Amino acid sequence: NLNTKIMMTEEELERLKYPIGKFFKPDTIDSNQIETWISNIENFPESVDKLVNNLSVEELNYPYRPDGWNIKQVVHHCADSHMNAFIRFKLALTEDSPTIRPYYEDRWATLIDGNDDDISDSLILIKSLHAKWTKLLRHLTKEDLERAYIHPEHGKRFPLDEVLGMYAWHCNHHLAHIRQALAFKNNF
């Protein structure tokens, strides 16, 4: 609805973009925090599946905000993003501060596999990928979590403990988007 878009303030749009807020790295990352983040990544497949497994095609096409992705794009994006994250972890664990390759997630979301009404392949990928990723994460040492990669778009080094937190946040961020899309029922 165009009128809703016009009446929505920048602050309201920002809240819709970041329903759980933006990720902020804690000053101290202790073993309890690491375990919480690993559990978030481990539980994501089941959480997303519970939200989307009985949705109609119409519901899968609900956006989470005006001009935002719809539910199916969010699910496909999580498969793509987390696949990249897993590979970045492995690069950082096996190379000395590698520079990772960024990708255009907005463009990926418009490709057929990122915009398909059938999300089953992405859900299977997320389930398998997160199982493999969790196994890796549960065996990382403190020294492993200090290893890092360089992200050329940000021009900085990202230690894996921080990256773990970012992707745990990313899981919860997109679960909130799906819940939000379902609550608004395409009323943007």
C-alpha positions as YAML, in Angstrom:
chain: A
units: angstrom
residues:
- id: 1
  name: ASN
  ca: [0.00, 0.00, 0.00]
- id: 2
  name: LEU
  ca: [1.62, 3.24, -1.18]
- id: 3
  name: ASN
  ca: [0.04, 5.37, 1.56]
- id: 4
  name: THR
  ca: [1.66, 3.26, 4.27]
- id: 5
  name: LYS
  ca: [5.06, 3.69, 2.63]
- id: 6
  name: ILE
  ca: [4.61, 7.47, 2.47]
- id: 7
  name: MET
  ca: [3.50, 7.74, 6.10]
- id: 8
  name: MET
  ca: [6.30, 5.55, 7.45]
- id: 9
  name: THR
  ca: [9.18, 7.50, 8.97]
- id: 10
  name: GLU
  ca: [12.83, 6.66, 8.46]
- id: 11
  name: GLU
  ca: [12.95, 5.56, 12.10]
- id: 12
  name: GLU
  ca: [10.02, 3.18, 11.56]
- id: 13
  name: LEU
  ca: [11.66, 1.76, 8.44]
- id: 14
  name: GLU
  ca: [14.92, 1.30, 10.34]
- id: 15
  name: ARG
  ca: [13.06, -0.66, 13.06]
- id: 16
  name: LEU
  ca: [11.56, -2.88, 10.34]
- id: 17
  name: LYS
  ca: [15.02, -3.42, 8.81]
- id: 18
  name: TYR
  ca: [16.58, -4.27, 12.20]
- id: 19
  name: PRO
  ca: [13.79, -5.68, 14.40]
- id: 20
  name: ILE
  ca: [16.30, -7.04, 16.94]
- id: 21
  name: GLY
  ca: [18.71, -4.11, 16.52]
- id: 22
  name: LYS
  ca: [22.10, -4.14, 14.83]
- id: 23
  name: PHE
  ca: [24.91, -6.47, 15.88]
- id: 24
  name: PHE
  ca: [27.31, -5.02, 18.42]
- id: 25
  name: LYS
  ca: [30.39, -6.95, 19.43]
- id: 26
  name: PRO
  ca: [30.48, -7.29, 23.22]
- id: 27
  name: ASP
  ca: [33.54, -5.90, 24.99]
- id: 28
  name: THR
  ca: [34.28, -9.38, 26.32]
- id: 29
  name: ILE
  ca: [33.51, -12.63, 24.53]
- id: 30
  name: ASP
  ca: [33.64, -15.43, 27.08]
- id: 31
  name: SER
  ca: [32.97, -19.16, 26.77]
- id: 32
  name: ASN
  ca: [29.32, -18.73, 27.81]
- id: 33
  name: GLN
  ca: [28.78, -16.20, 25.03]
- id: 34
  name: ILE
  ca: [30.48, -18.52, 22.53]
- id: 35
  name: GLU
  ca: [28.22, -21.40, 23.60]
- id: 36
  name: THR
  ca: [25.10, -19.23, 23.27]
- id: 37
  name: TRP
  ca: [26.13, -18.17, 19.77]
- id: 38
  name: ILE
  ca: [26.91, -21.75, 18.70]
- id: 39
  name: SER
  ca: [23.50, -22.83, 20.02]
- id: 40
  name: ASN
  ca: [21.84, -20.05, 17.99]
- id: 41
  name: ILE
  ca: [23.52, -21.37, 14.84]
- id: 42
  name: GLU
  ca: [22.75, -24.98, 15.76]
- id: 43
  name: ASN
  ca: [19.05, -24.29, 16.40]
- id: 44
  name: PHE
  ca: [18.45, -22.00, 13.41]
- id: 45
  name: PRO
  ca: [17.36, -24.74, 10.94]
- id: 46
  name: GLU
  ca: [14.65, -26.02, 13.27]
- id: 47
  name: SER
  ca: [13.52, -22.48, 14.12]
- id: 48
  name: VAL
  ca: [13.23, -21.38, 10.50]
- id: 49
  name: ASP
  ca: [11.54, -24.64, 9.51]
- id: 50
  name: LYS
  ca: [8.88, -24.20, 12.22]
- id: 51
  name: LEU
  ca: [8.12, -20.71, 10.89]
- id: 52
  name: VAL
  ca: [7.90, -21.56, 7.19]
- id: 53
  name: ASN
  ca: [7.05, -25.26, 6.78]
- id: 54
  name: ASN
  ca: [3.30, -24.80, 6.28]
- id: 55
  name: LEU
  ca: [3.23, -21.45, 4.50]
- id: 56
  name: SER
  ca: [1.32, -20.98, 1.27]
- id: 57
  name: VAL
  ca: [2.97, -19.47, -1.80]
- id: 58
  name: GLU
  ca: [1.07, -16.27, -1.02]
- id: 59
  name: GLU
  ca: [2.53, -16.17, 2.50]
- id: 60
  name: LEU
  ca: [6.05, -16.97, 1.23]
- id: 61
  name: ASN
  ca: [5.74, -13.80, -0.85]
- id: 62
  name: TYR
  ca: [4.95, -11.54, 2.13]
- id: 63
  name: PRO
  ca: [7.69, -8.90, 2.49]
- id: 64
  name: TYR
  ca: [9.09, -8.07, 5.91]
- id: 65
  name: ARG
  ca: [9.10, -4.33, 5.16]
- id: 66
  name: PRO
  ca: [8.25, -1.96, 2.31]
- id: 67
  name: ASP
  ca: [10.64, -2.62, -0.59]
- id: 68
  name: GLY
  ca: [12.20, -5.47, 1.39]
- id: 69
  name: TRP
  ca: [12.72, -9.11, 0.66]
- id: 70
  name: ASN
  ca: [9.86, -11.53, 1.02]
- id: 71
  name: ILE
  ca: [9.95, -14.62, 3.24]
- id: 72
  name: LYS
  ca: [11.16, -16.97, 0.49]
- id: 73
  name: GLN
  ca: [14.01, -14.59, -0.40]
- id: 74
  name: VAL
  ca: [15.01, -14.41, 3.27]
- id: 75
  name: VAL
  ca: [15.16, -18.22, 3.47]
- id: 76
  name: HIS
  ca: [17.15, -18.52, 0.23]
- id: 77
  name: HIS
  ca: [19.43, -15.69, 1.41]
- id: 78
  name: CYS
  ca: [20.18, -17.49, 4.67]
- id: 79
  name: ALA
  ca: [21.27, -20.57, 2.74]
- id: 80
  name: ASP
  ca: [23.53, -18.44, 0.52]
- id: 81
  name: SER
  ca: [24.89, -16.25, 3.30]
- id: 82
  name: HIS
  ca: [25.59, -19.08, 5.71]
- id: 83
  name: MET
  ca: [27.27, -21.11, 2.98]
- id: 84
  name: ASN
  ca: [29.62, -18.16, 2.46]
- id: 85
  name: ALA
  ca: [30.10, -17.82, 6.23]
- id: 86
  name: PHE
  ca: [31.03, -21.48, 6.62]
- id: 87
  name: ILE
  ca: [33.59, -21.21, 3.83]
- id: 88
  name: ARG
  ca: [35.00, -18.03, 5.35]
- id: 89
  name: PHE
  ca: [35.44, -19.84, 8.68]
- id: 90
  name: LYS
  ca: [37.32, -22.64, 6.96]
- id: 91
  name: LEU
  ca: [39.51, -20.18, 5.05]
- id: 92
  name: ALA
  ca: [40.40, -18.36, 8.27]
- id: 93
  name: LEU
  ca: [41.17, -21.66, 10.00]
- id: 94
  name: THR
  ca: [43.46, -22.90, 7.23]
- id: 95
  name: GLU
  ca: [45.11, -19.73, 5.94]
- id: 96
  name: ASP
  ca: [46.86, -16.77, 7.53]
- id: 97
  name: SER
  ca: [44.31, -13.91, 7.68]
- id: 98
  name: PRO
  ca: [42.94, -14.50, 4.17]
- id: 99
  name: THR
  ca: [41.09, -11.76, 2.32]
- id: 100
  name: ILE
  ca: [37.62, -13.14, 1.68]
- id: 101
  name: ARG
  ca: [35.56, -12.47, -1.41]
- id: 102
  name: PRO
  ca: [32.41, -10.41, -0.89]
- id: 103
  name: TYR
  ca: [29.29, -11.04, -2.96]
- id: 104
  name: TYR
  ca: [26.23, -9.03, -3.99]
- id: 105
  name: GLU
  ca: [23.53, -10.57, -1.81]
- id: 106
  name: ASP
  ca: [20.87, -8.29, -3.31]
- id: 107
  name: ARG
  ca: [21.67, -9.61, -6.78]
- id: 108
  name: TRP
  ca: [21.78, -13.21, -5.58]
- id: 109
  name: ALA
  ca: [18.24, -12.71, -4.18]
- id: 110
  name: THR
  ca: [16.93, -11.99, -7.68]
- id: 111
  name: LEU
  ca: [18.36, -15.16, -9.28]
- id: 112
  name: ILE
  ca: [15.97, -18.06, -9.83]
- id: 113
  name: ASP
  ca: [17.25, -20.05, -6.84]
- id: 114
  name: GLY
  ca: [16.99, -16.95, -4.64]
- id: 115
  name: ASN
  ca: [13.45, -16.11, -5.67]
- id: 116
  name: ASP
  ca: [11.86, -19.54, -6.14]
- id: 117
  name: ASP
  ca: [8.54, -20.28, -4.44]
- id: 118
  name: ASP
  ca: [9.91, -23.74, -3.59]
- id: 119
  name: ILE
  ca: [12.15, -23.21, -0.56]
- id: 120
  name: SER
  ca: [12.68, -26.93, 0.17]
- id: 121
  name: ASP
  ca: [16.20, -27.07, -1.30]
- id: 122
  name: SER
  ca: [17.30, -24.07, 0.77]
- id: 123
  name: LEU
  ca: [15.79, -25.59, 3.92]
- id: 124
  name: ILE
  ca: [17.65, -28.87, 3.29]
- id: 125
  name: LEU
  ca: [20.86, -26.95, 2.62]
- id: 126
  name: ILE
  ca: [20.44, -24.89, 5.81]
- id: 127
  name: LYS
  ca: [19.82, -28.05, 7.87]
- id: 128
  name: SER
  ca: [22.87, -29.88, 6.49]
- id: 129
  name: LEU
  ca: [25.13, -26.83, 6.47]
- id: 130
  name: HIS
  ca: [24.28, -25.85, 10.04]
- id: 131
  name: ALA
  ca: [24.91, -29.43, 11.26]
- id: 132
  name: LYS
  ca: [28.35, -29.39, 9.62]
- id: 133
  name: TRP
  ca: [29.05, -25.81, 10.79]
- id: 134
  name: THR
  ca: [28.02, -26.61, 14.38]
- id: 135
  name: LYS
  ca: [30.31, -29.65, 14.44]
- id: 136
  name: LEU
  ca: [33.20, -27.43, 13.35]
- id: 137
  name: LEU
  ca: [32.32, -24.67, 15.84]
- id: 138
  name: ARG
  ca: [32.07, -27.05, 18.80]
- id: 139
  name: HIS
  ca: [35.66, -28.18, 18.20]
- id: 140
  name: LEU
  ca: [37.28, -24.77, 17.88]
- id: 141
  name: THR
  ca: [39.81, -23.75, 20.51]
- id: 142
  name: LYS
  ca: [40.22, -20.27, 21.95]
- id: 143
  name: GLU
  ca: [43.22, -19.88, 19.62]
- id: 144
  name: ASP
  ca: [41.12, -20.97, 16.63]
- id: 145
  name: LEU
  ca: [38.54, -18.32, 17.49]
- id: 146
  name: GLU
  ca: [41.29, -15.68, 17.47]
- id: 147
  name: ARG
  ca: [42.11, -16.48, 13.84]
- id: 148
  name: ALA
  ca: [40.67, -13.97, 11.40]
- id: 149
  name: TYR
  ca: [39.89, -13.00, 7.86]
- id: 150
  name: ILE
  ca: [40.00, -9.65, 6.16]
- id: 151
  name: HIS
  ca: [36.84, -8.29, 4.58]
- id: 152
  name: PRO
  ca: [37.86, -5.95, 1.74]
- id: 153
  name: GLU
  ca: [34.62, -3.93, 1.82]
- id: 154
  name: HIS
  ca: [35.24, -3.03, 5.47]
- id: 155
  name: GLY
  ca: [39.02, -2.93, 5.19]
- id: 156
  name: LYS
  ca: [39.43, -4.66, 8.53]
- id: 157
  name: ARG
  ca: [40.29, -7.93, 10.16]
- id: 158
  name: PHE
  ca: [37.42, -9.98, 11.60]
- id: 159
  name: PRO
  ca: [38.38, -12.51, 14.31]
- id: 160
  name: LEU
  ca: [36.27, -15.66, 14.21]
- id: 161
  name: ASP
  ca: [34.82, -15.13, 17.69]
- id: 162
  name: GLU
  ca: [33.31, -11.86, 16.46]
- id: 163
  name: VAL
  ca: [32.20, -13.48, 13.19]
- id: 164
  name: LEU
  ca: [30.48, -16.22, 15.19]
- id: 165
  name: GLY
  ca: [28.52, -13.53, 17.05]
- id: 166
  name: MET
  ca: [27.63, -11.77, 13.81]
- id: 167
  name: TYR
  ca: [26.21, -14.94, 12.27]
- id: 168
  name: ALA
  ca: [24.32, -15.93, 15.43]
- id: 169
  name: TRP
  ca: [22.83, -12.42, 15.26]
- id: 170
  name: HIS
  ca: [22.19, -12.93, 11.52]
- id: 171
  name: CYS
  ca: [20.13, -16.05, 12.26]
- id: 172
  name: ASN
  ca: [18.00, -14.23, 14.83]
- id: 173
  name: HIS
  ca: [17.77, -11.12, 12.64]
- id: 174
  name: HIS
  ca: [16.22, -13.09, 9.78]
- id: 175
  name: LEU
  ca: [13.97, -15.16, 12.04]
- id: 176
  name: ALA
  ca: [12.60, -11.81, 13.26]
- id: 177
  name: HIS
  ca: [12.11, -10.71, 9.63]
- id: 178
  name: ILE
  ca: [10.04, -13.82, 8.90]
- id: 179
  name: ARG
  ca: [7.92, -13.32, 12.04]
- id: 180
  name: GLN
  ca: [7.47, -9.67, 11.10]
- id: 181
  name: ALA
  ca: [6.38, -10.54, 7.54]
- id: 182
  name: LEU
  ca: [3.84, -13.00, 8.92]
- id: 183
  name: ALA
  ca: [2.53, -10.43, 11.41]
- id: 184
  name: PHE
  ca: [2.10, -7.70, 8.75]
- id: 185
  name: LYS
  ca: [0.48, -10.12, 6.26]
- id: 186
  name: ASN
  ca: [1.60, -8.13, 3.19]
- id: 187
  name: ASN
  ca: [0.13, -4.86, 4.50]
- id: 188
  name: PHE
  ca: [2.83, -2.52, 3.28]
...
